[in-house]
Amino acid sequence: MNKIFIFFLLAFSTKLNCEQRGTYFSELDKKENKYPLAISYDDVATVLWCGVKCLNDNCCAQFLYDKISKHCIGVHNFEKGFISFSQIFGLSDKTELYRKGCGLGWTEFKSHCYFYGQQQVTWLDAKLECQNMCSYLVEIEAKEEADWLAMTFLKKDDCPTGIFKHCTAWTGGNDLDNEGQYVWDHSNTSMVFTNWYKNEPSILTPSQGLTRDCIDILRNGKWNDKSCSFLSAFICEK
């Protein structure tokens, strides 16, 4: 099914202020009527207003709209587990699935959305910041992604010179549970692809490796292990 992009600019009015927002939605193919965790919104008259419901829900990544029943369902696909909406909500064959764009402050790359948090925080605080935005600390699966992240977020004019100066960012990589066995935090999976900086992770100083359990990405896309209490920027993914 061809992707259909719908752009809208909506003005929300309240007694205190008025805000304008715009976003894109694209229609996706249905797969066996099974999608990740969802929430049922009130029935709405048009697919446009169904999109508005999803837009106002920070955790909504996709939405389903039944043209017959006017039923609107927001899909929270960052959660684990699947349910059959057709059985639960009685959806008709006129139901279509749309994907919400990345949103303000997020950048899209290969169908994933990324957010660069500039504030300097610990790894745990970075993880919580991402979770608050219904996302997770970035999980890097290929050199192309690592290079793109560095080029997009870390090679900035206001960054100090030098590989290890402030323009580094936390990733979800860590060996907190088992020393030397690095995993991605959100998916809890071992790393198939790695992109370590030379002599990392703490190869020449194994004693220091005991206290360097979290991974950040450097200006050149390479990785470094450091103490999780170190203050750094961070990159979220969803």
N, C-alpha and C positions, 0 to 999 in steps of 0.2 A: 504494500500500500504506500503510495507516495506521501511524503511528509507534507503537511499543511501547516503553514505558520500563520498564526493570528496575533497581530500586535494591537494592543489597546492602551489608551491613556485614560486613567480613571481619576476623577476628582472626588476625594472623600471630604465631606463637610461636617464640621462639628461646631459647637457653640464657641470653641476656643480657637480653632484653626482650620485650614484647608490644605490638603496634601495631594499632590499629583504623583502617580507612579505608572510605570510602563513595564511590560514584560512580554516574552514570547512563549507560545505554547505550540507543540508539534504533535501530530497524531501518530501513534505507534501501532504496530500490529499486535493483536491479542494473541496470547499463547495459552491455550487450554483453560481460559478463564481463571487462571491462578496468578495472583500477584501478592507482593508482601503486605505486611500489616496495614490496615486501612481504617478510616473513620468515615462514618456516614454524616454528611452535612444535610441541612434542610433541603427539601425539594425546591428547585429553582426553575425559572421560566426558560432560561436560555443557557447554552454552553458557555457564553461569555461570563455570566454571573457565577457559574460553577467554577470557572477559572479564577474569578475574584475570591471565592471562598478558599481555594487552594493557595492563592497568592498571600492571603492574610494569615495563613497557617504556616509558620516558619519551618515546620517539619514536613510539610507536604512536598513531595517531589514529582508526583504525577496525579492526575485525576481521571475518573471515569464518569461519563455522562450518558444517561439513558434517554434518548430522544422521545421514547414513548411515555415512560413514567415520569420523566423530568427529574429522575433521581440523580444525586450528585455525591460522589464518593472520593475522598482524598486518600491518596496512597502514600504511606510513609515507608519508603523502600530502604531506609537505613537500618531497619530492624531485621532481626533474624526470624525465620519462620514464614509459612505461607498458609493462606486460607482461600477457600473458593467463594468468591463474591457472588457468582451466579446462583449458588444455592442459598446463601445467607440473605442476599438482597433481592432475589428474584429478578435479575436483570434480563432485558429482552435482547434479541439479536441486533437491535439498533444501538447497542452500547458501544461507545468509542473511548479509546484511551489516549490521553494527551500528556505530554511531558512538559513540566515547567522549566523555563530557562534558569540559568545560574543565579540571577538576581544581582542587585546592586552590591558592588564590592567584591564579587566573585569573578574568576576568569575561567573560561572553559578550555579544556584540552582533551581531545579524544573522548568526548562524551562524559568526562568527569569535570567537576567544578572545584576550584582551588581558591583559598582565601589566605592572604598573607597578614598575619598579626604582627604589627611592628613593636608592640610593647614587649619589654624584656621580662620574661617570667621563667619560673622553673618548669621542668618537663611535666610534672604533675599538673601544675596550674594551666599549662598549655593544653594538656589533654582535656581538662575541664572546660576551658574556653571553647574548644572545638565541640565538645558534647553539648554545650549550651546553644550552639548554632546547629544542632542536629547533624553533626559531621564528626570526623575523627582525624587524628594526626596523620599526615600524609604517609601512604605506603607506596614506595617506589618500585616499579616492576621492570623497568628497562632503562638503559642508558639514555635513550631519547627523552624519556620523562625527566630523568635527573638533570640533563643538560637544559631542558626547557624550563624547569623550575628555577635553576640558577640564573639563567638569562632573564627570565621574567621578573623574578622577585629579589634577587640578591645582587645583581650587577647594576647598582644604582649610582647616580652621580654623587649622592650625599654619603655613600659608603666610604669608610676609611680605607686606605690602601693596605693590601696584605690579605693573605688567604684566611687567617684566623681572626681578623678584626671583626667588628660588630655585625657585619652582614652575613650571619649564619642563621640557620633556623632549625628548630626541633622537628624531627620526624617521629613516626610511631615506632621506630626500631628500638629494641632494648633487649638486654639479657638479665632482667631483674629476677626472674624465677630460677634460671639455671646459668651459672657463670659460663660465658663463652658460647652459649647456644642462643643466638640472636633470633628473635621473632618479631613479627608485626603485631602491634598491640591490639588493634581493632579486630582483625581477622584471626588472631592467634595462630598464625601460620609461619613456618620456617621460611627463611629468605632463599628464594631460588636465584635471584639476581642480587649481586653486591657490587658496590662501587667505592671501595675504601681508598682513602688517601694513603700515600706511601707510609709504610711502617705502622699502619693502623689495621685492626684495633689494638693499640698498645702492645704491639708485638715485642718491641725492644725493652719495654718496662712492664712485664706481666704483673708485678706487685701493684702498680697503679691501676691496672685493668680491673682489679677487684672493686674499686670505687668509681669506675667509669662505666656505668650501666646503660646510658641512653645515647642515642645517635642523633647528631645534627648534620645538616647538609651545608657544605661550604660554598664559597663564591664560584668555584670551578665545577660544582656538581658532585665533587667527591664527598665521602662521608668520614666522620670523625666520632670516636666515642669519648664521652666526657661525663663528669658527675651530673646526675639528674638535678642537683640543686643549683647548678650553674644557671645564670640568667641569660636567656636568649629569645630572639623572635621565634615565630613558629608558623607552620603551614598546615592548614586544615584541608581536608578533601571530602567530597561527597558525590 
